[in-house]
Amino acid sequence: MSDSGTFALNDLVWAKMRGFSPWPGRVVDPPPELRKIAKKNIPAQCIFFFGSNNYAWIENSFIRPYEQFKSKFITSYKTVAYKEAVEAIEKYIK
């Protein structure tokens, strides 16, 4: 996350989609099929989700820096998929 409070390419984050726990992800350039979906008037980032390997546009207000919020969100292991996603981002960091 930059000093201005915005997210930069390749930042590691927790991103929250409706109906899901905050999920580990990385800010990425959108793949071609997602470029047209971005809403220009709402600050959002294209997020690659670890574990599921899916992409989604997430509003900045639903994104948190990974390391800063790790201790808060990592304790909420709820499913095998969630655990695998956390393991995947930790492997990526190393």
C-alpha positions as CSV (number, residue, x, y, z in Angstrom):
1,M,0.0,0.0,0.0
2,S,1.4,3.4,-0.9
3,D,1.7,6.3,1.5
4,S,-1.4,7.9,-0.1
5,G,-3.6,5.0,1.1
6,T,-4.1,3.5,-2.3
7,F,-2.9,0.0,-3.4
8,A,0.0,-0.6,-5.8
9,L,0.5,-3.4,-8.3
10,N,1.6,-6.6,-6.6
11,D,0.6,-5.5,-3.1
12,L,-0.4,-8.5,-0.9
13,V,-3.8,-7.9,0.6
14,W,-6.9,-9.3,2.3
15,A,-9.9,-8.7,0.0
16,K,-13.5,-9.1,1.1
17,M,-16.2,-10.2,-1.2
18,R,-19.9,-10.3,-0.1
19,G,-20.6,-13.7,1.4
20,F,-16.9,-14.6,1.9
21,S,-14.4,-14.2,4.7
22,P,-11.5,-11.8,3.9
23,W,-9.4,-13.8,1.5
24,P,-5.6,-13.5,0.8
25,G,-4.9,-11.9,-2.6
26,R,-2.5,-9.8,-4.7
27,V,-3.2,-6.6,-6.6
28,V,-2.7,-7.4,-10.3
29,D,-3.2,-6.0,-13.7
30,P,-6.6,-7.3,-14.8
31,P,-6.5,-10.1,-17.4
32,P,-8.1,-9.2,-20.7
33,E,-11.5,-10.6,-19.9
34,L,-11.8,-8.4,-16.8
35,R,-10.6,-5.1,-18.2
36,K,-14.1,-4.0,-19.4
37,I,-15.7,-4.8,-16.0
38,A,-14.0,-2.2,-13.9
39,K,-16.3,0.7,-12.8
40,K,-14.4,3.9,-13.5
41,N,-16.1,6.0,-10.8
42,I,-15.5,3.6,-7.9
43,P,-11.9,3.1,-6.7
44,A,-11.2,-0.6,-7.0
45,Q,-8.4,-3.0,-7.6
46,C,-8.2,-6.2,-9.6
47,I,-7.3,-8.9,-7.1
48,F,-5.9,-12.4,-7.8
49,F,-7.1,-14.7,-5.0
50,F,-4.6,-17.2,-3.7
51,G,-5.9,-20.8,-3.4
52,S,-8.8,-20.4,-5.8
53,N,-6.7,-18.6,-8.5
54,N,-9.7,-16.5,-9.3
55,Y,-9.8,-12.7,-10.1
56,A,-12.3,-10.1,-9.1
57,W,-12.7,-6.3,-8.9
58,I,-12.8,-5.3,-5.2
59,E,-13.6,-1.8,-4.0
60,N,-10.7,-0.3,-2.1
61,S,-12.8,0.0,1.1
62,F,-12.9,-3.8,1.2
63,I,-9.2,-4.3,0.9
64,R,-6.7,-4.4,3.7
65,P,-2.8,-4.8,3.7
66,Y,-1.9,-8.4,4.2
67,E,0.8,-8.2,6.8
68,Q,-0.9,-5.5,8.8
69,F,-4.1,-7.5,9.2
70,K,-2.6,-11.0,9.1
71,S,-3.0,-11.6,12.9
72,K,-6.6,-10.6,12.8
73,F,-7.7,-12.6,9.8
74,I,-5.5,-15.7,9.9
75,T,-7.2,-16.9,13.1
76,S,-10.5,-17.2,11.2
77,Y,-9.6,-20.5,9.4
78,K,-13.0,-21.8,8.5
79,T,-12.5,-24.2,5.6
80,V,-9.8,-26.3,4.0
81,A,-9.8,-23.9,1.0
82,Y,-9.2,-20.9,3.3
83,K,-6.2,-22.7,5.0
84,E,-4.8,-23.6,1.5
85,A,-5.2,-20.0,0.4
86,V,-3.2,-18.7,3.4
87,E,-0.6,-21.4,2.9
88,A,-0.3,-20.3,-0.8
89,I,0.3,-16.6,0.0
90,E,2.8,-17.5,2.7
91,K,4.6,-19.7,0.1
92,Y,4.5,-16.8,-2.4
93,I,6.1,-14.5,0.2
94,K,9.0,-16.8,0.8
